[in-house]
Each structure stands twice: as structure tokens, then as C-alpha cells.
Amino acid sequence: MAMRWEQLAKRQPVVAKMLQSGLEKGRISHAYLFEGQRGTGKKAASLLLAKRLFCLSPIGVSPCLECRNCRRIDSGNHPDVRVIGPDGGSIKKEQIEWLQQEFSKTAVESDKKMYIVEHADQMTTSAANSLLKFLEEPHSGTVAVLLTEQYHRLLGTIVSRCQVLSFRPLPPAELAQGLVEEHVPLPLALLAAHLTNSFEEALALAKDSWFAEARTLVLQWYEMLGKPELQLLFFIHDRLFPHFLESHQLDLGLDLLLYLYRDLLHIQAGQMDGVLYRDQLDRLQRWALACPQRRILAGMEAILQAKTRLNTTNMSTALLVEQLVLQLKR
């Protein structure tokens, strides 16, 4: 989903202000370094800047998002906008040399060119040195945007030749609000916003019917802990296993269960604003009253241990879940 300027201004106000100032004054830097955690919108912002620079019908600092150039940048087909990234784990010298050759040519459709380097910290030493020469002698009308999650791994000389813009992690509350604005139901938005700091990932997750069903099953899972052991194990094999088939799905399911336990602690402490399953408040309050705090804490510890085993051992997921539910039932 393409980022709009108002979204950038809301999620990354400092970045938006700096770019807006450059656009309004006609002083766009020849090189930017967008740095920040994964999922903070660096690539989306770089493409937004590209669209504004090449847009045929800009509205102030905002690209129209509908003209031929905006659409081609979104689809990766604009001849004067290039995006490169790691090839086989690193960005190689040959990739930078290809970029230099492309940008030594006259722009195809205008007097501007732009290139975006994803995961710039993964350049080989020779690639970084080649890029440094490129940055030291920029072609007129060329704008470079380097993207990185670890800018301390870049050559200091490269960093010094870029305008560094830092992207802050989105607080879960802001991320959830952004999801609601994209028509995600609040109960799903609250959970998705705590499972990733990437807006795009959270939106894809929250709009997947699998996620809504996973949330429902986790609530049923907790409720089934009060049932006879045989009935509980039947539920696990008949309902849980088919849905949480892959390891990454089970890992996500354990996160959802962990947040449910955390909600019980919040309710016991009277911290209702921290509750994520808030549409299930009546049910959660009953569970919180019936469960001593020590059992909740022990349950959270058991879930965390299960997540560790899931991600570090070859233990059967079926055995792992069976052991976990028996621990939680005690």
C-alpha cells in the first residue's frame, strides 16, 4: 500500500518536516540516509519522495499518486528511478558500478534521476568504496536515498555525505490507530499493533481472516483449560493444530495467548487501558477473578519457555503444545 504525505507527517513528523522544507525551498539534498528499525516506513517514504520529485501534478509537497509517473514508480517501472538491494546476502561492487553506468546517461524523461539503496549496511567493502566515489561526485539532478536499520555499520565517510533522517519506531497506540483508519476492527488492530512495529505487516496480518480466527481460537483455548483433560486434548488436536500448522503460525498463536494472560494481570491491577482483548472484558474479568496472580505469572513463564523451545529446538510442535496445555492446566 502506497504511503500518502499526510501519513508520513503523522507517523514520522520530523522526517516529513525536513523533507517538506527541502521541497518548498527547492533544496533537496543530493543524498539522504533514512535510518531506523525495520517497519518504520523508510522505503515507503523514499518512494513517496520519488513520486513527489517526478509527479506530473503535485499538490504542494504531496504527489498526486495518480499520474503516469506516480503509478510507474509504484510498479517499479519508471526508467529514472532505480531501486537496488542485497543480491545473495550483500550488495556487490558490480551492482554499484551498474548504477553508476545507468546514471552517467542522460535522464530518459526529465532532468532528474533517483536511486534507492535498500539495506545499504550490507554493501561489501568494494561496493561501499564505489558508492562513496559516486556520492563525492554527484551528477546534477541526481538524488540518492540509502536505507538502513544499522547505519553504524556504514562507512563514516558515506554517512557524512548524506543528510541523515531518523525514523522512530511507531508506538503501538499510534500503529493501532492507523490500522483503524484503514478499516481494521479495533480488537484486531490492538493485537496486530503489538505483534509487529511494521505498519504494512500489521495491516496485512489484521486483514487476514486467518488472524481473526486465530484470536478466536486462543480465547477458546484458555476457556478449555477449565475442561476435563480429555476434552481439552481433543480441542487441541481437532481445532488448534489444523489452524496453527506451521511453526511461525504457532509462534504467533503463543504470542496471542501470552497477551491474553497479560490482560488478566492488567485487570487484576485495575489497569484497564492496557487490556488488548477489551471487547471480551466481561469474560476476562471472570477469568481474572478466578485465577490467582501466581498462576497467571506461571502460565506466562510456561508460554515463554514454549516459544523458546519452538524457535531453538526440533521438538515436535504437537508434543510442545500438549506439554504446554498440561502445564497451564495445573
VOSEBA-909594 format. One record per residue (C-alpha): residue in one letter; chain; x, y, z. Coordinates in Angstrom, 3 decimals, decimal comma. Layout:
<sites>
residu_chaine_c1_c2_c3
A_A_X_Y_Z
...
</sites>
This chain:
<sites>
residu_chaine_c1_c2_c3
M_A_0,000_0,000_0,000
A_A_1,491_3,347_-1,096
M_A_2,174_5,904_1,618
R_A_0,476_9,300_1,432
W_A_2,157_12,505_2,578
E_A_-0,281_13,030_5,436
Q_A_0,540_9,527_6,686
L_A_4,258_10,304_6,660
A_A_3,609_13,557_8,529
K_A_1,616_11,701_11,175
R_A_3,923_8,705_11,633
Q_A_7,281_10,424_11,124
P_A_6,695_14,152_11,750
V_A_10,382_15,140_11,968
V_A_11,231_13,361_8,715
A_A_8,217_14,885_6,958
K_A_9,125_18,374_8,192
M_A_12,711_18,091_6,928
L_A_11,645_16,803_3,507
Q_A_8,872_19,386_3,247
S_A_11,337_22,183_3,995
G_A_13,683_20,976_1,256
L_A_10,862_20,646_-1,265
E_A_9,398_24,075_-0,516
K_A_12,804_25,767_-0,743
G_A_13,926_23,767_-3,765
R_A_16,903_22,468_-1,799
I_A_16,609_18,715_-1,963
S_A_19,819_17,043_-0,816
H_A_21,800_15,015_-3,342
A_A_21,944_12,156_-0,806
Y_A_19,756_11,074_2,111
L_A_20,269_8,330_4,650
F_A_16,987_7,026_6,052
E_A_17,830_5,074_9,196
G_A_15,611_3,306_11,702
Q_A_14,174_-0,007_12,782
R_A_12,515_-2,411_10,382
G_A_8,940_-1,456_9,647
T_A_9,253_2,269_10,319
G_A_8,338_3,209_6,743
K_A_11,750_4,049_5,279
K_A_11,201_2,515_1,849
A_A_7,634_3,814_1,606
A_A_8,934_7,311_2,426
S_A_11,703_7,037_-0,182
L_A_9,157_6,085_-2,847
L_A_6,899_8,923_-1,697
L_A_9,797_11,345_-2,174
A_A_10,474_9,869_-5,622
K_A_6,835_10,329_-6,603
R_A_6,885_13,942_-5,430
L_A_10,041_14,676_-7,441
F_A_8,668_13,105_-10,625
C_A_4,937_13,800_-10,187
L_A_3,233_15,481_-13,143
S_A_0,538_17,116_-10,982
P_A_1,884_17,701_-7,455
I_A_-0,310_19,351_-4,851
G_A_2,031_21,382_-2,660
V_A_4,537_18,917_-1,205
S_A_2,281_15,959_-1,978
P_A_2,437_13,880_-5,157
C_A_-0,916_13,291_-6,813
L_A_-0,391_9,476_-6,624
E_A_-2,476_9,072_-9,789
C_A_-0,416_10,388_-12,707
R_A_1,573_8,164_-15,040
N_A_4,849_8,806_-13,214
C_A_3,420_8,102_-9,750
R_A_1,900_4,856_-10,962
R_A_5,111_3,748_-12,679
I_A_7,172_4,418_-9,556
D_A_4,711_2,345_-7,527
S_A_5,060_-0,523_-10,001
G_A_8,861_-0,176_-10,243
N_A_8,773_0,753_-13,929
H_A_9,999_4,359_-14,030
P_A_13,228_4,499_-16,089
D_A_14,751_7,298_-13,988
V_A_14,078_5,738_-10,572
R_A_16,197_2,727_-9,645
V_A_15,997_0,537_-6,541
I_A_18,752_-1,919_-5,640
G_A_19,280_-4,203_-2,655
P_A_21,319_-7,185_-1,484
D_A_21,971_-9,886_-4,062
G_A_22,658_-13,160_-2,286
G_A_23,178_-11,565_1,123
S_A_25,182_-8,475_0,157
I_A_25,252_-5,520_-2,216
K_A_28,157_-6,093_-4,572
K_A_30,522_-3,732_-6,349
E_A_29,065_-4,765_-9,714
Q_A_25,633_-3,512_-8,638
I_A_27,015_-0,083_-7,745
E_A_29,010_0,049_-10,988
W_A_25,838_-0,781_-12,937
L_A_24,090_2,038_-11,088
Q_A_26,914_4,440_-11,960
Q_A_26,692_3,483_-15,635
E_A_22,936_3,984_-15,658
F_A_23,210_7,382_-14,014
S_A_26,038_8,562_-16,244
K_A_23,493_8,559_-19,065
T_A_21,105_11,409_-19,699
A_A_17,809_11,030_-17,862
V_A_15,266_9,349_-20,095
E_A_12,272_11,594_-19,460
S_A_13,392_14,599_-17,377
D_A_16,440_16,291_-15,892
K_A_16,147_14,234_-12,680
K_A_17,230_10,781_-11,589
M_A_16,881_8,985_-8,278
Y_A_18,255_5,773_-6,858
I_A_17,322_3,963_-3,665
V_A_19,696_1,511_-1,962
E_A_17,921_-0,883_0,402
H_A_19,879_-2,394_3,320
A_A_22,819_-0,132_2,493
D_A_24,710_-1,510_5,507
Q_A_25,025_-4,821_3,634
M_A_27,352_-3,416_0,970
T_A_30,671_-5,182_0,537
T_A_33,753_-3,043_1,203
S_A_34,415_-2,605_-2,518
A_A_30,764_-1,697_-3,145
A_A_30,843_0,869_-0,335
N_A_34,014_2,437_-1,740
S_A_32,441_2,623_-5,202
L_A_29,324_4,256_-3,782
L_A_31,466_6,726_-1,848
K_A_33,058_7,920_-5,099
F_A_29,571_8,218_-6,585
L_A_28,445_10,369_-3,643
E_A_31,586_12,515_-3,742
E_A_30,932_13,466_-7,376
P_A_27,137_13,535_-7,707
H_A_25,604_14,024_-11,124
S_A_23,442_17,102_-11,496
G_A_19,796_16,357_-10,732
T_A_20,586_13,016_-9,095
V_A_19,130_12,153_-5,687
A_A_20,304_9,138_-3,682
V_A_18,420_7,599_-0,760
L_A_20,162_4,958_1,334
L_A_18,021_2,840_3,647
T_A_19,422_1,063_6,690
E_A_18,462_-0,450_10,022
Q_A_22,094_-0,293_11,214
Y_A_23,684_2,899_9,991
H_A_26,635_2,489_12,391
R_A_27,801_-0,289_10,035
L_A_28,148_2,148_7,136
L_A_31,415_3,892_6,327
G_A_31,618_7,143_8,261
T_A_32,599_8,917_5,054
I_A_29,361_7,744_3,409
V_A_27,262_8,893_6,371
S_A_28,990_12,293_6,374
R_A_27,966_12,878_2,745
C_A_24,290_12,207_3,426
Q_A_21,553_14,087_5,199
V_A_20,584_11,623_7,922
L_A_16,873_11,317_8,715
S_A_15,981_9,050_11,636
F_A_12,717_7,114_11,591
R_A_11,264_6,468_15,039
P_A_9,525_3,218_15,955
L_A_5,752_3,621_15,883
P_A_4,225_3,315_19,377
P_A_1,591_0,527_19,402
A_A_-1,205_3,015_20,142
E_A_-0,362_5,060_17,028
L_A_0,024_1,927_14,933
A_A_-3,359_0,640_16,116
Q_A_-4,993_3,983_15,314
G_A_-3,503_3,869_11,826
L_A_-4,933_0,378_11,340
V_A_-8,376_1,534_12,458
E_A_-8,152_4,333_9,872
E_A_-7,615_1,580_7,291
H_A_-10,914_-0,011_8,422
V_A_-9,397_-2,713_10,637
P_A_-11,716_-3,575_13,580
L_A_-10,282_-2,246_16,851
P_A_-9,983_-5,686_18,555
L_A_-7,762_-6,921_15,719
A_A_-5,886_-3,617_15,417
L_A_-4,888_-3,628_19,091
L_A_-3,339_-7,080_18,874
A_A_-1,694_-6,647_15,468
A_A_-0,078_-3,403_16,656
H_A_1,642_-5,290_19,472
L_A_2,875_-8,147_17,287
T_A_4,996_-6,055_14,908
N_A_6,238_-2,477_14,636
S_A_5,750_-2,530_10,865
F_A_2,557_-0,836_9,723
E_A_2,494_-2,811_6,474
E_A_2,974_-6,136_8,270
A_A_0,373_-5,255_10,903
L_A_-2,146_-4,254_8,225
A_A_-1,609_-7,445_6,223
L_A_-1,927_-9,535_9,384
A_A_-5,047_-7,795_10,670
K_A_-6,829_-8,076_7,309
D_A_-6,075_-11,793_7,003
S_A_-9,058_-13,931_8,018
W_A_-6,556_-16,406_9,493
F_A_-5,655_-13,850_12,174
A_A_-9,245_-13,238_13,276
E_A_-9,803_-16,987_13,565
A_A_-6,519_-17,378_15,484
R_A_-7,686_-14,800_18,014
T_A_-10,999_-16,631_18,479
L_A_-9,230_-19,972_18,933
V_A_-6,853_-18,564_21,551
L_A_-9,812_-17,320_23,606
Q_A_-11,377_-20,773_23,315
W_A_-8,032_-22,323_24,223
Y_A_-7,953_-20,501_27,553
E_A_-11,587_-21,372_28,243
M_A_-10,905_-25,048_27,511
L_A_-8,207_-25,141_30,207
G_A_-11,055_-25,462_32,703
K_A_-12,467_-28,543_30,970
P_A_-11,550_-32,222_31,589
E_A_-8,146_-33,181_30,210
L_A_-9,509_-35,487_27,510
Q_A_-11,862_-32,776_26,241
L_A_-9,018_-30,266_26,238
L_A_-6,694_-32,546_24,255
F_A_-9,463_-33,237_21,736
F_A_-9,848_-29,470_21,235
I_A_-6,095_-29,099_20,763
H_A_-5,910_-31,796_18,085
D_A_-9,238_-31,037_16,401
R_A_-9,158_-27,219_16,373
L_A_-5,750_-25,792_17,277
F_A_-3,331_-27,963_15,315
P_A_-5,106_-27,565_11,939
H_A_-5,041_-23,768_12,301
F_A_-1,533_-23,323_13,729
L_A_0,011_-25,776_11,299
E_A_3,320_-24,009_10,620
S_A_5,886_-23,100_13,278
H_A_5,570_-19,366_12,589
Q_A_1,786_-19,642_12,974
L_A_2,138_-21,428_16,308
D_A_4,660_-18,807_17,432
L_A_2,088_-16,123_16,670
G_A_-0,600_-18,125_18,480
L_A_1,612_-18,307_21,575
D_A_2,050_-14,528_21,412
L_A_-1,734_-14,108_21,316
L_A_-2,081_-16,402_24,333
L_A_0,656_-14,507_26,167
Y_A_-1,166_-11,206_25,622
L_A_-4,360_-12,789_26,959
Y_A_-2,537_-13,740_30,166
R_A_-1,081_-10,242_30,343
D_A_-4,599_-8,834_30,064
L_A_-5,586_-10,826_33,147
L_A_-2,741_-9,192_35,079
H_A_-3,812_-5,746_33,866
I_A_-7,371_-6,408_35,038
Q_A_-6,205_-7,607_38,455
A_A_-4,132_-4,426_38,776
G_A_-7,026_-2,220_37,616
Q_A_-5,071_-1,117_34,536
M_A_-7,917_-1,376_32,071
D_A_-6,256_0,833_29,426
G_A_-3,633_-1,866_28,914
V_A_-6,162_-4,577_28,023
L_A_-5,906_-5,710_24,383
Y_A_-8,839_-8,152_24,308
R_A_-11,080_-5,357_25,550
D_A_-14,129_-6,474_23,565
Q_A_-14,002_-9,615_25,751
L_A_-13,836_-7,665_29,013
D_A_-16,711_-9,419_30,802
R_A_-15,195_-12,812_30,142
L_A_-11,681_-11,674_31,044
Q_A_-12,863_-10,181_34,324
R_A_-14,419_-13,514_35,299
W_A_-11,209_-15,321_34,441
A_A_-9,087_-12,777_36,313
L_A_-11,198_-13,186_39,461
A_A_-10,930_-16,968_39,293
C_A_-7,168_-17,167_38,699
P_A_-4,543_-16,287_41,357
Q_A_-1,783_-13,979_40,182
R_A_0,885_-16,637_40,802
R_A_-0,869_-18,957_38,316
I_A_-1,050_-16,219_35,714
L_A_2,668_-15,498_36,114
A_A_3,490_-19,215_35,994
G_A_1,399_-19,528_32,835
M_A_3,238_-16,644_31,173
E_A_6,568_-18,231_32,055
A_A_5,423_-21,556_30,578
I_A_4,348_-19,837_27,336
L_A_7,684_-18,018_27,045
Q_A_9,551_-21,289_27,579
A_A_7,415_-22,930_24,893
K_A_8,268_-20,103_22,468
T_A_11,958_-20,587_23,202
R_A_11,761_-24,338_22,567
L_A_9,773_-23,734_19,379
N_A_12,443_-21,412_17,996
T_A_15,589_-23,175_19,215
T_A_14,885_-26,921_19,102
N_A_13,486_-29,517_16,714
M_A_10,854_-30,565_19,221
S_A_7,575_-31,751_17,717
T_A_5,051_-28,911_17,769
A_A_2,340_-31,369_18,801
L_A_4,363_-32,514_21,808
L_A_5,282_-28,928_22,649
V_A_1,645_-27,801_22,715
E_A_0,492_-30,859_24,656
Q_A_3,131_-30,231_27,317
L_A_2,208_-26,557_27,460
V_A_-1,534_-27,101_27,904
L_A_-0,915_-29,597_30,694
Q_A_1,357_-27,055_32,420
L_A_-1,261_-24,327_32,042
K_A_-4,000_-26,605_33,353
R_A_-2,230_-27,312_36,653
</sites>
